[in-house]
Amino acid sequence: MGGLRELAAPFVAVGPSGVAVRDRLKHLTEQDETVLRLVGDHLGTVASRDLKARCAVGLDHDAEGWAARKRAVTGVSSSRWAGSITKATHDQWALARRGQLAHIQQLEAGVRMIAHRLSLPVGEKGSKHAPGGYASRREWHAKARRLHVLTDRLQAVRADWEAGVVRVVRGGKRLLNTRHHLKAARLTEEQWRTRWQAERRFLQADGESGKRFGNETIRVTPDGEISLRLPAPLVHLANAPHGRYVLASRVRFAHRGEQRADRIHTNRAVAYRIHEDTTRGRWYLTASWTNPVVQTVPLAAVRAGGVVGVDTNADHLAAWRLDTHGNPLGAPRRFGYDLTGSAAHRDAQVRHALIRLLHWASRHHLALAVEDLDFTRETTREKHGRRKRFRKLVSGMPVARLRARLVSMAAALGIPVVAVDPAYTSRWATQHWQQPLTSKIRKTTRHDAAAVAIGRRALGHPVRRRTAPPPHDRSDRAGHRTVQAPPGDLGREGPRPRVPGPRTRSVRAGRGAKAGDQDTQHRSGRPAEHESWQQDSLPLSL
C-alpha cells in the first residue's frame, strides 16, 4: 500500500446554521414601488461610499474606524440603517478577501503544474498521479509563455494581498461586464440599466433581539403587515407615525411560517431584505434568522441501523442500502438529474433528486453516507491538459451546491449525514465489489459499487470484502477476522449453517464441511490446490 495517503476519519456533518424564506410582495401600489426605489437608491449610494471608505483603509481597519464610519452613515440615514450598512460592508470586504486568497492558491497550483510539465521531455507519458510532458514542441512553447503570464499575474495578486487591496463591485462584476456585451445577453441599454440599479439598491436590515417583532428597521407583524423606517432625507414620505412607511402588501410565508411566527412572537431577531426582480417585474421579501447550535448525533448511534451509501456523479446519484456489517441489501437505486439549461432548471433538478433520495432513506430510517468532495484543484486545465471532456465532467458536477442542499434538507427531515474521505473509493470499489455484485439479471456499474464502498467506509469497515487470513495457519489461533460478523448475528458473512443430521461423511453435495467455503466466490478458475487459503466451517464443539 505504498504511496497511498492517510485517510481522514468519517464524521457526522453539521446542519445549516441559518434559515432563509422568501415571499412575494403582491398588490403594491405605484406609490409603494416609488418609495421603495427611492429608499433603496439612497441607501445604495450610502453603502457604496461606505464600501469605498472600508477598502481604502485595508488592513488598518479597527473598531474605532468602524465606529467612525457608522457615525458618518448615521447622519444621512439612521442609527439602525447605519448598523446594517456597515456590517454588510464588512462582510463584503471579507468575502472579497477570501476570494482573493482562493485565486492566489489557484494561480500557484497552475504555476507548479506548468513548471513540472515543462521540466519533462516532450512526449513523455504521465502516470496516474501526475501528468507527463507536453505532446509537441509547439505546445511546450505556448505553455512556457503562459507560465510567464501566470507568474506575473500571481505576483500582482500577492502584492494586493499583502497590502490589503481588494476589488469589489457593488451589483456584481458579471453584470458590469454585461454592459459591453448587450447583444450577446439579449438586453437593451435601458433594460441593463434597470437591472444594474436594482442590484445596487440597499434594502436589508439585520434583526435585533428584544425589539418589537425582532426588527425595528423593517417590521413585519404577525398578520403580515410590512413597514420600514425611512432614512432622514426621506422622512417626508412617511404615511405612519415615527417616520415609518407602511406598504399595502401583506406577506404570508408558507414555508417555515410557523418558525418565523414563533420568533416574532417572542421578539427574537429576524433579518429582512426587499429586492426587485426586474425580469419578472416583481418585488420579494426575504426573511432569515440563525438557528441555535444543535449537538450532532454520535457516529456510533448513526451506524447502529446501517446507512445508505451515495455516490455523486455528473448526471445522477447512485445509492445502495447497507446493513451494520457493510453488506449491500436489495437493489441499487439511481436518482437522475439533468444539468443542462438555465440555473433555475439545474437547481430544481438537484432538489428533486435529493428529495427522492431523502424520502427513500427516511422510509427505511437510515442515515446517508456521502463523500466530502472538493474539486477546487481538479478543475484546472493545467492538470488535465487536453482532456476537455474530463474537465467538463468534473466542472459540471454540482459538488458544493449538492452538498449544501443535502445537509440542509436532511437536517429538516432529521436524517444524519456522514461525510467520508473520497480517496480511492471508485478504484477500490471497482476492484472489490463490481464483479461480485453483478449477476445475470443485474449489471452493477462502478458507480453502484462506489456507493457500497462509501457506505462501508462510513460504517468503519474497510472497502475490501475480506481481510488477510490469520498469520499462523488456517485456524483462528490469532483471532477471528475483524470484517466477519459474530456467529450470533443475523445476515453475517459466515459459513452457511449445517443441516441437522448424522455427522458422517455420507451426505449429499453441498451439505458437507465445505458447504460454507467463503473462498469460492473469489476463485479465478484455478485448481483448488493453488488457492492460498480458505475459510473452514466453524467447529461443531462451540
Contacts in CASP RR format, 6 or more apart in sequence:
PFRMAT RR
TARGET T0000
AUTHOR 0000-0000-0000
METHOD contacts of the structure
MODEL  1
MGGLRELAAPFVAVGPSGVAVRDRLKHLTEQDETVLRLVGDHLGTVASRD
LKARCAVGLDHDAEGWAARKRAVTGVSSSRWAGSITKATHDQWALARRGQ
LAHIQQLEAGVRMIAHRLSLPVGEKGSKHAPGGYASRREWHAKARRLHVL
TDRLQAVRADWEAGVVRVVRGGKRLLNTRHHLKAARLTEEQWRTRWQAER
RFLQADGESGKRFGNETIRVTPDGEISLRLPAPLVHLANAPHGRYVLASR
VRFAHRGEQRADRIHTNRAVAYRIHEDTTRGRWYLTASWTNPVVQTVPLA
AVRAGGVVGVDTNADHLAAWRLDTHGNPLGAPRRFGYDLTGSAAHRDAQV
RHALIRLLHWASRHHLALAVEDLDFTRETTREKHGRRKRFRKLVSGMPVA
RLRARLVSMAAALGIPVVAVDPAYTSRWATQHWQQPLTSKIRKTTRHDAA
AVAIGRRALGHPVRRRTAPPPHDRSDRAGHRTVQAPPGDLGREGPRPRVP
GPRTRSVRAGRGAKAGDQDTQHRSGRPAEHESWQQDSLPLSL
4 423 0 8 1.000
4 424 0 8 1.000
5 423 0 8 1.000
7 421 0 8 1.000
7 423 0 8 1.000
7 457 0 8 1.000
8 372 0 8 1.000
8 421 0 8 1.000
9 421 0 8 1.000
10 299 0 8 1.000
10 369 0 8 1.000
10 418 0 8 1.000
10 419 0 8 1.000
10 420 0 8 1.000
10 421 0 8 1.000
10 457 0 8 1.000
10 458 0 8 1.000
10 460 0 8 1.000
11 299 0 8 1.000
11 418 0 8 1.000
11 419 0 8 1.000
12 296 0 8 1.000
12 297 0 8 1.000
12 298 0 8 1.000
12 299 0 8 1.000
12 302 0 8 1.000
12 416 0 8 1.000
12 417 0 8 1.000
12 418 0 8 1.000
12 419 0 8 1.000
13 296 0 8 1.000
13 407 0 8 1.000
13 416 0 8 1.000
13 417 0 8 1.000
13 418 0 8 1.000
13 419 0 8 1.000
14 296 0 8 1.000
14 407 0 8 1.000
15 294 0 8 1.000
15 296 0 8 1.000
15 407 0 8 1.000
15 408 0 8 1.000
15 410 0 8 1.000
15 411 0 8 1.000
16 291 0 8 1.000
16 404 0 8 1.000
16 407 0 8 1.000
16 408 0 8 1.000
16 411 0 8 1.000
17 290 0 8 1.000
17 291 0 8 1.000
17 293 0 8 1.000
18 288 0 8 1.000
18 289 0 8 1.000
18 290 0 8 1.000
18 291 0 8 1.000
19 256 0 8 1.000
19 259 0 8 1.000
19 288 0 8 1.000
19 289 0 8 1.000
19 290 0 8 1.000
19 291 0 8 1.000
20 286 0 8 1.000
20 287 0 8 1.000
20 288 0 8 1.000
21 253 0 8 1.000
21 255 0 8 1.000
21 256 0 8 1.000
21 257 0 8 1.000
21 260 0 8 1.000
21 286 0 8 1.000
21 287 0 8 1.000
21 288 0 8 1.000
22 284 0 8 1.000
22 285 0 8 1.000
22 286 0 8 1.000
22 287 0 8 1.000
23 251 0 8 1.000
23 252 0 8 1.000
23 253 0 8 1.000
23 254 0 8 1.000
23 284 0 8 1.000
23 285 0 8 1.000
23 287 0 8 1.000
24 251 0 8 1.000
24 282 0 8 1.000
24 283 0 8 1.000
24 284 0 8 1.000
24 285 0 8 1.000
25 226 0 8 1.000
25 247 0 8 1.000
25 249 0 8 1.000
25 251 0 8 1.000
25 274 0 8 1.000
25 282 0 8 1.000
25 283 0 8 1.000
25 284 0 8 1.000
25 285 0 8 1.000
26 249 0 8 1.000
27 248 0 8 1.000
27 249 0 8 1.000
27 250 0 8 1.000
28 36 0 8 1.000
28 247 0 8 1.000
28 248 0 8 1.000
28 249 0 8 1.000
28 283 0 8 1.000
29 248 0 8 1.000
32 247 0 8 1.000
32 248 0 8 1.000
32 249 0 8 1.000
33 283 0 8 1.000
35 230 0 8 1.000
35 234 0 8 1.000
35 237 0 8 1.000
35 245 0 8 1.000
36 203 0 8 1.000
36 247 0 8 1.000
36 274 0 8 1.000
36 276 0 8 1.000
36 283 0 8 1.000
37 201 0 8 1.000
37 276 0 8 1.000
38 234 0 8 1.000
38 237 0 8 1.000
39 203 0 8 1.000
39 228 0 8 1.000
39 230 0 8 1.000
39 231 0 8 1.000
39 234 0 8 1.000
39 245 0 8 1.000
40 201 0 8 1.000
40 202 0 8 1.000
40 203 0 8 1.000
41 197 0 8 1.000
41 201 0 8 1.000
42 76 0 8 1.000
42 77 0 8 1.000
42 231 0 8 1.000
42 233 0 8 1.000
42 234 0 8 1.000
43 77 0 8 1.000
43 81 0 8 1.000
43 85 0 8 1.000
43 201 0 8 1.000
43 202 0 8 1.000
43 203 0 8 1.000
43 231 0 8 1.000
44 170 0 8 1.000
44 200 0 8 1.000
44 201 0 8 1.000
44 202 0 8 1.000
46 73 0 8 1.000
46 76 0 8 1.000
46 77 0 8 1.000
46 81 0 8 1.000
46 85 0 8 1.000
46 202 0 8 1.000
47 85 0 8 1.000
47 88 0 8 1.000
47 89 0 8 1.000
47 170 0 8 1.000
47 202 0 8 1.000
48 170 0 8 1.000
48 200 0 8 1.000
50 69 0 8 1.000
50 72 0 8 1.000
50 73 0 8 1.000
50 85 0 8 1.000
50 86 0 8 1.000
50 89 0 8 1.000
51 89 0 8 1.000
51 92 0 8 1.000
51 93 0 8 1.000
51 168 0 8 1.000
51 170 0 8 1.000
53 69 0 8 1.000
53 72 0 8 1.000
54 61 0 8 1.000
54 69 0 8 1.000
54 89 0 8 1.000
54 90 0 8 1.000
54 93 0 8 1.000
55 93 0 8 1.000
55 165 0 8 1.000
55 166 0 8 1.000
55 168 0 8 1.000
57 65 0 8 1.000
58 163 0 8 1.000
58 164 0 8 1.000
58 165 0 8 1.000
58 166 0 8 1.000
59 163 0 8 1.000
59 164 0 8 1.000
66 86 0 8 1.000
66 90 0 8 1.000
69 86 0 8 1.000
69 89 0 8 1.000
70 82 0 8 1.000
70 83 0 8 1.000
70 86 0 8 1.000
71 82 0 8 1.000
73 81 0 8 1.000
73 82 0 8 1.000
73 83 0 8 1.000
73 85 0 8 1.000
73 86 0 8 1.000
74 81 0 8 1.000
74 82 0 8 1.000
75 82 0 8 1.000
75 232 0 8 1.000
76 231 0 8 1.000
76 232 0 8 1.000
76 233 0 8 1.000
77 85 0 8 1.000
77 231 0 8 1.000
77 232 0 8 1.000
78 217 0 8 1.000
78 229 0 8 1.000
78 231 0 8 1.000
78 232 0 8 1.000
80 205 0 8 1.000
80 208 0 8 1.000
80 216 0 8 1.000
80 217 0 8 1.000
80 229 0 8 1.000
81 205 0 8 1.000
81 217 0 8 1.000
81 229 0 8 1.000
81 231 0 8 1.000
83 206 0 8 1.000
84 204 0 8 1.000
84 205 0 8 1.000
84 206 0 8 1.000
84 217 0 8 1.000
85 202 0 8 1.000
87 206 0 8 1.000
88 202 0 8 1.000
88 204 0 8 1.000
92 168 0 8 1.000
92 170 0 8 1.000
93 166 0 8 1.000
93 168 0 8 1.000
96 166 0 8 1.000
96 167 0 8 1.000
96 168 0 8 1.000
97 164 0 8 1.000
97 166 0 8 1.000
100 157 0 8 1.000
100 160 0 8 1.000
100 161 0 8 1.000
100 166 0 8 1.000
101 161 0 8 1.000
102 376 0 8 1.000
103 157 0 8 1.000
104 154 0 8 1.000
104 157 0 8 1.000
104 158 0 8 1.000
104 161 0 8 1.000
105 376 0 8 1.000
106 376 0 8 1.000
106 377 0 8 1.000
106 380 0 8 1.000
107 150 0 8 1.000
107 153 0 8 1.000
107 154 0 8 1.000
107 157 0 8 1.000
108 154 0 8 1.000
109 377 0 8 1.000
109 380 0 8 1.000
109 382 0 8 1.000
109 383 0 8 1.000
110 150 0 8 1.000
110 380 0 8 1.000
110 382 0 8 1.000
110 383 0 8 1.000
111 147 0 8 1.000
111 150 0 8 1.000
111 151 0 8 1.000
111 154 0 8 1.000
113 131 0 8 1.000
113 380 0 8 1.000
113 382 0 8 1.000
113 383 0 8 1.000
114 143 0 8 1.000
114 146 0 8 1.000
114 147 0 8 1.000
114 150 0 8 1.000
114 382 0 8 1.000
115 147 0 8 1.000
116 130 0 8 1.000
117 131 0 8 1.000
117 132 0 8 1.000
117 133 0 8 1.000
117 134 0 8 1.000
117 143 0 8 1.000
117 382 0 8 1.000
118 133 0 8 1.000
118 134 0 8 1.000
118 140 0 8 1.000
118 143 0 8 1.000
118 144 0 8 1.000
118 147 0 8 1.000
120 132 0 8 1.000
120 133 0 8 1.000
120 134 0 8 1.000
121 133 0 8 1.000
122 133 0 8 1.000
122 134 0 8 1.000
122 135 0 8 1.000
122 136 0 8 1.000
122 137 0 8 1.000
122 140 0 8 1.000
123 132 0 8 1.000
123 133 0 8 1.000
123 134 0 8 1.000
123 135 0 8 1.000
123 136 0 8 1.000
124 132 0 8 1.000
124 133 0 8 1.000
125 132 0 8 1.000
126 132 0 8 1.000
126 133 0 8 1.000
131 383 0 8 1.000
131 384 0 8 1.000
131 385 0 8 1.000
133 140 0 8 1.000
134 140 0 8 1.000
134 143 0 8 1.000
135 386 0 8 1.000
160 166 0 8 1.000
160 167 0 8 1.000
169 176 0 8 1.000
170 199 0 8 1.000
170 200 0 8 1.000
171 196 0 8 1.000
171 199 0 8 1.000
171 200 0 8 1.000
172 199 0 8 1.000
175 192 0 8 1.000
175 195 0 8 1.000
175 196 0 8 1.000
175 199 0 8 1.000
176 196 0 8 1.000
178 185 0 8 1.000
178 187 0 8 1.000
178 192 0 8 1.000
179 192 0 8 1.000
179 196 0 8 1.000
182 188 0 8 1.000
182 189 0 8 1.000
182 192 0 8 1.000
185 192 0 8 1.000
187 195 0 8 1.000
191 278 0 8 1.000
194 278 0 8 1.000
195 278 0 8 1.000
195 279 0 8 1.000
198 275 0 8 1.000
198 276 0 8 1.000
198 277 0 8 1.000
198 278 0 8 1.000
201 275 0 8 1.000
201 276 0 8 1.000
203 218 0 8 1.000
203 228 0 8 1.000
203 273 0 8 1.000
203 274 0 8 1.000
203 275 0 8 1.000
204 218 0 8 1.000
204 271 0 8 1.000
204 272 0 8 1.000
204 273 0 8 1.000
204 274 0 8 1.000
205 215 0 8 1.000
205 217 0 8 1.000
205 218 0 8 1.000
205 228 0 8 1.000
205 271 0 8 1.000
205 272 0 8 1.000
205 273 0 8 1.000
206 215 0 8 1.000
206 217 0 8 1.000
206 269 0 8 1.000
206 271 0 8 1.000
207 214 0 8 1.000
207 215 0 8 1.000
207 217 0 8 1.000
207 269 0 8 1.000
207 270 0 8 1.000
207 271 0 8 1.000
207 272 0 8 1.000
207 289 0 8 1.000
208 214 0 8 1.000
208 215 0 8 1.000
208 216 0 8 1.000
208 269 0 8 1.000
209 267 0 8 1.000
209 268 0 8 1.000
209 269 0 8 1.000
210 267 0 8 1.000
210 268 0 8 1.000
210 269 0 8 1.000
211 267 0 8 1.000
212 219 0 8 1.000
212 267 0 8 1.000
213 219 0 8 1.000
213 220 0 8 1.000
213 221 0 8 1.000
213 222 0 8 1.000
213 264 0 8 1.000
213 267 0 8 1.000
213 270 0 8 1.000
214 263 0 8 1.000
214 264 0 8 1.000
214 267 0 8 1.000
214 268 0 8 1.000
214 269 0 8 1.000
214 270 0 8 1.000
215 269 0 8 1.000
215 270 0 8 1.000
215 271 0 8 1.000
215 272 0 8 1.000
216 229 0 8 1.000
217 228 0 8 1.000
217 229 0 8 1.000
218 226 0 8 1.000
218 227 0 8 1.000
218 228 0 8 1.000
218 229 0 8 1.000
218 272 0 8 1.000
218 274 0 8 1.000
219 226 0 8 1.000
219 227 0 8 1.000
219 228 0 8 1.000
219 244 0 8 1.000
220 226 0 8 1.000
220 251 0 8 1.000
220 264 0 8 1.000
220 270 0 8 1.000
220 272 0 8 1.000
220 285 0 8 1.000
220 287 0 8 1.000
221 264 0 8 1.000
222 261 0 8 1.000
222 264 0 8 1.000
222 265 0 8 1.000
223 250 0 8 1.000
224 250 0 8 1.000
224 251 0 8 1.000
224 252 0 8 1.000
225 246 0 8 1.000
225 247 0 8 1.000
225 250 0 8 1.000
226 246 0 8 1.000
226 247 0 8 1.000
226 249 0 8 1.000
226 250 0 8 1.000
226 251 0 8 1.000
226 285 0 8 1.000
227 240 0 8 1.000
227 244 0 8 1.000
227 245 0 8 1.000
227 246 0 8 1.000
227 247 0 8 1.000
228 244 0 8 1.000
228 245 0 8 1.000
228 247 0 8 1.000
228 274 0 8 1.000
229 242 0 8 1.000
229 243 0 8 1.000
229 244 0 8 1.000
230 237 0 8 1.000
230 238 0 8 1.000
230 243 0 8 1.000
230 244 0 8 1.000
230 245 0 8 1.000
235 243 0 8 1.000
237 245 0 8 1.000
238 244 0 8 1.000
238 245 0 8 1.000
239 245 0 8 1.000
239 246 0 8 1.000
240 246 0 8 1.000
249 283 0 8 1.000
251 285 0 8 1.000
253 260 0 8 1.000
253 287 0 8 1.000
260 270 0 8 1.000
260 287 0 8 1.000
260 289 0 8 1.000
263 269 0 8 1.000
263 270 0 8 1.000
263 289 0 8 1.000
264 270 0 8 1.000
268 289 0 8 1.000
269 289 0 8 1.000
269 290 0 8 1.000
270 287 0 8 1.000
270 288 0 8 1.000
270 289 0 8 1.000
271 287 0 8 1.000
271 288 0 8 1.000
271 289 0 8 1.000
272 285 0 8 1.000
272 286 0 8 1.000
272 287 0 8 1.000
272 288 0 8 1.000
273 285 0 8 1.000
273 286 0 8 1.000
273 288 0 8 1.000
274 283 0 8 1.000
274 284 0 8 1.000
274 285 0 8 1.000
274 286 0 8 1.000
275 283 0 8 1.000
275 284 0 8 1.000
275 286 0 8 1.000
276 282 0 8 1.000
276 283 0 8 1.000
276 284 0 8 1.000
277 283 0 8 1.000
277 284 0 8 1.000
296 416 0 8 1.000
297 416 0 8 1.000
299 418 0 8 1.000
302 367 0 8 1.000
302 416 0 8 1.000
302 418 0 8 1.000
303 324 0 8 1.000
303 367 0 8 1.000
303 458 0 8 1.000
303 459 0 8 1.000
303 460 0 8 1.000
304 324 0 8 1.000
305 323 0 8 1.000
305 324 0 8 1.000
305 365 0 8 1.000
305 366 0 8 1.000
305 367 0 8 1.000
306 321 0 8 1.000
306 322 0 8 1.000
306 323 0 8 1.000
306 324 0 8 1.000
306 326 0 8 1.000
306 366 0 8 1.000
306 367 0 8 1.000
306 459 0 8 1.000
307 321 0 8 1.000
307 322 0 8 1.000
307 366 0 8 1.000
307 367 0 8 1.000
307 368 0 8 1.000
307 369 0 8 1.000
307 418 0 8 1.000
307 455 0 8 1.000
307 458 0 8 1.000
307 459 0 8 1.000
308 319 0 8 1.000
308 320 0 8 1.000
308 321 0 8 1.000
308 322 0 8 1.000
308 357 0 8 1.000
308 360 0 8 1.000
308 361 0 8 1.000
308 364 0 8 1.000
308 366 0 8 1.000
308 367 0 8 1.000
308 368 0 8 1.000
308 369 0 8 1.000
308 455 0 8 1.000
309 319 0 8 1.000
309 320 0 8 1.000
309 321 0 8 1.000
309 322 0 8 1.000
309 368 0 8 1.000
309 369 0 8 1.000
309 370 0 8 1.000
309 451 0 8 1.000
309 452 0 8 1.000
309 454 0 8 1.000
309 455 0 8 1.000
309 458 0 8 1.000
310 317 0 8 1.000
310 318 0 8 1.000
310 319 0 8 1.000
310 357 0 8 1.000
310 368 0 8 1.000
310 369 0 8 1.000
310 370 0 8 1.000
310 451 0 8 1.000
310 454 0 8 1.000
311 317 0 8 1.000
311 318 0 8 1.000
311 319 0 8 1.000
311 371 0 8 1.000
311 425 0 8 1.000
311 426 0 8 1.000
311 447 0 8 1.000
311 448 0 8 1.000
311 450 0 8 1.000
311 451 0 8 1.000
311 454 0 8 1.000
312 370 0 8 1.000
312 371 0 8 1.000
312 373 0 8 1.000
312 397 0 8 1.000
312 399 0 8 1.000
312 402 0 8 1.000
313 397 0 8 1.000
313 447 0 8 1.000
314 339 0 8 1.000
314 393 0 8 1.000
314 396 0 8 1.000
314 397 0 8 1.000
315 336 0 8 1.000
315 337 0 8 1.000
315 338 0 8 1.000
315 339 0 8 1.000
316 334 0 8 1.000
316 335 0 8 1.000
316 336 0 8 1.000
316 337 0 8 1.000
316 353 0 8 1.000
316 447 0 8 1.000
317 334 0 8 1.000
317 335 0 8 1.000
317 336 0 8 1.000
317 337 0 8 1.000
317 353 0 8 1.000
317 354 0 8 1.000
317 357 0 8 1.000
318 332 0 8 1.000
318 333 0 8 1.000
318 334 0 8 1.000
318 445 0 8 1.000
318 447 0 8 1.000
318 448 0 8 1.000
318 450 0 8 1.000
318 451 0 8 1.000
319 332 0 8 1.000
319 333 0 8 1.000
319 334 0 8 1.000
319 335 0 8 1.000
319 357 0 8 1.000
319 360 0 8 1.000
319 451 0 8 1.000
320 328 0 8 1.000
320 332 0 8 1.000
320 333 0 8 1.000
320 448 0 8 1.000
320 451 0 8 1.000
320 452 0 8 1.000
320 455 0 8 1.000
321 328 0 8 1.000
321 329 0 8 1.000
321 330 0 8 1.000
321 364 0 8 1.000
321 366 0 8 1.000
322 328 0 8 1.000
322 329 0 8 1.000
322 452 0 8 1.000
322 455 0 8 1.000
322 456 0 8 1.000
322 459 0 8 1.000
323 329 0 8 1.000
323 491 0 8 1.000
324 459 0 8 1.000
325 459 0 8 1.000
325 461 0 8 1.000
325 485 0 8 1.000
325 489 0 8 1.000
325 491 0 8 1.000
325 492 0 8 1.000
325 493 0 8 1.000
326 452 0 8 1.000
326 455 0 8 1.000
326 456 0 8 1.000
326 459 0 8 1.000
326 461 0 8 1.000
327 491 0 8 1.000
327 493 0 8 1.000
328 433 0 8 1.000
328 437 0 8 1.000
328 452 0 8 1.000
331 442 0 8 1.000
332 444 0 8 1.000
332 448 0 8 1.000
332 451 0 8 1.000
333 357 0 8 1.000
333 360 0 8 1.000
335 353 0 8 1.000
335 354 0 8 1.000
335 356 0 8 1.000
335 357 0 8 1.000
336 349 0 8 1.000
336 353 0 8 1.000
337 349 0 8 1.000
337 350 0 8 1.000
337 352 0 8 1.000
337 353 0 8 1.000
338 345 0 8 1.000
338 346 0 8 1.000
338 349 0 8 1.000
339 346 0 8 1.000
339 349 0 8 1.000
339 350 0 8 1.000
339 396 0 8 1.000
339 398 0 8 1.000
340 346 0 8 1.000
346 398 0 8 1.000
347 401 0 8 1.000
350 398 0 8 1.000
350 401 0 8 1.000
350 402 0 8 1.000
350 405 0 8 1.000
351 405 0 8 1.000
351 409 0 8 1.000
354 402 0 8 1.000
354 405 0 8 1.000
354 406 0 8 1.000
354 409 0 8 1.000
355 409 0 8 1.000
357 368 0 8 1.000
358 368 0 8 1.000
358 409 0 8 1.000
358 410 0 8 1.000
358 413 0 8 1.000
358 415 0 8 1.000
361 367 0 8 1.000
361 368 0 8 1.000
361 415 0 8 1.000
362 413 0 8 1.000
362 415 0 8 1.000
366 415 0 8 1.000
367 415 0 8 1.000
367 416 0 8 1.000
367 417 0 8 1.000
367 418 0 8 1.000
367 458 0 8 1.000
368 406 0 8 1.000
368 410 0 8 1.000
368 415 0 8 1.000
368 416 0 8 1.000
368 417 0 8 1.000
368 418 0 8 1.000
369 417 0 8 1.000
369 418 0 8 1.000
369 420 0 8 1.000
369 454 0 8 1.000
369 455 0 8 1.000
369 457 0 8 1.000
369 458 0 8 1.000
369 459 0 8 1.000
370 403 0 8 1.000
370 406 0 8 1.000
370 417 0 8 1.000
370 418 0 8 1.000
370 419 0 8 1.000
370 420 0 8 1.000
370 454 0 8 1.000
371 419 0 8 1.000
371 420 0 8 1.000
371 421 0 8 1.000
371 422 0 8 1.000
371 425 0 8 1.000
371 454 0 8 1.000
372 419 0 8 1.000
372 420 0 8 1.000
372 421 0 8 1.000
372 422 0 8 1.000
373 397 0 8 1.000
373 399 0 8 1.000
373 403 0 8 1.000
373 422 0 8 1.000
374 399 0 8 1.000
375 394 0 8 1.000
375 395 0 8 1.000
375 397 0 8 1.000
375 399 0 8 1.000
377 383 0 8 1.000
378 384 0 8 1.000
378 394 0 8 1.000
379 391 0 8 1.000
379 394 0 8 1.000
379 395 0 8 1.000
381 391 0 8 1.000
384 390 0 8 1.000
384 391 0 8 1.000
384 394 0 8 1.000
385 391 0 8 1.000
406 417 0 8 1.000
407 417 0 8 1.000
410 416 0 8 1.000
410 417 0 8 1.000
418 458 0 8 1.000
420 454 0 8 1.000
420 455 0 8 1.000
420 457 0 8 1.000
420 458 0 8 1.000
421 457 0 8 1.000
424 463 0 8 1.000
425 450 0 8 1.000
425 453 0 8 1.000
425 454 0 8 1.000
425 457 0 8 1.000
425 463 0 8 1.000
426 446 0 8 1.000
426 450 0 8 1.000
426 453 0 8 1.000
428 453 0 8 1.000
428 463 0 8 1.000
428 464 0 8 1.000
429 446 0 8 1.000
429 449 0 8 1.000
429 450 0 8 1.000
429 451 0 8 1.000
429 452 0 8 1.000
429 453 0 8 1.000
429 463 0 8 1.000
430 446 0 8 1.000
430 449 0 8 1.000
430 450 0 8 1.000
432 449 0 8 1.000
432 453 0 8 1.000
432 463 0 8 1.000
432 464 0 8 1.000
432 465 0 8 1.000
433 444 0 8 1.000
433 449 0 8 1.000
433 452 0 8 1.000
433 453 0 8 1.000
433 463 0 8 1.000
433 465 0 8 1.000
434 444 0 8 1.000
434 445 0 8 1.000
434 446 0 8 1.000
434 448 0 8 1.000
434 449 0 8 1.000
436 465 0 8 1.000
436 521 0 8 1.000
437 444 0 8 1.000
437 448 0 8 1.000
437 449 0 8 1.000
437 452 0 8 1.000
438 444 0 8 1.000
453 463 0 8 1.000
456 462 0 8 1.000
456 463 0 8 1.000
457 463 0 8 1.000
461 483 0 8 1.000
462 483 0 8 1.000
465 483 0 8 1.000
466 481 0 8 1.000
466 483 0 8 1.000
466 518 0 8 1.000
466 522 0 8 1.000
467 481 0 8 1.000
467 482 0 8 1.000
467 483 0 8 1.000
469 481 0 8 1.000
469 532 0 8 1.000
469 533 0 8 1.000
470 476 0 8 1.000
470 477 0 8 1.000
470 478 0 8 1.000
470 479 0 8 1.000
470 481 0 8 1.000
471 478 0 8 1.000
472 478 0 8 1.000
474 533 0 8 1.000
474 534 0 8 1.000
474 536 0 8 1.000
483 493 0 8 1.000
484 492 0 8 1.000
484 493 0 8 1.000
484 494 0 8 1.000
485 491 0 8 1.000
485 492 0 8 1.000
485 493 0 8 1.000
485 494 0 8 1.000
486 492 0 8 1.000
487 494 0 8 1.000
487 538 0 8 1.000
487 542 0 8 1.000
493 518 0 8 1.000
494 516 0 8 1.000
494 518 0 8 1.000
494 535 0 8 1.000
495 515 0 8 1.000
495 516 0 8 1.000
495 517 0 8 1.000
495 518 0 8 1.000
495 535 0 8 1.000
495 536 0 8 1.000
495 537 0 8 1.000
495 538 0 8 1.000
496 515 0 8 1.000
496 516 0 8 1.000
498 511 0 8 1.000
498 512 0 8 1.000
498 515 0 8 1.000
498 537 0 8 1.000
498 540 0 8 1.000
499 511 0 8 1.000
503 540 0 8 1.000
513 536 0 8 1.000
513 537 0 8 1.000
514 537 0 8 1.000
515 537 0 8 1.000
516 535 0 8 1.000
516 537 0 8 1.000
517 534 0 8 1.000
517 535 0 8 1.000
518 534 0 8 1.000
518 535 0 8 1.000
519 531 0 8 1.000
519 533 0 8 1.000
519 534 0 8 1.000
519 535 0 8 1.000
523 531 0 8 1.000
END
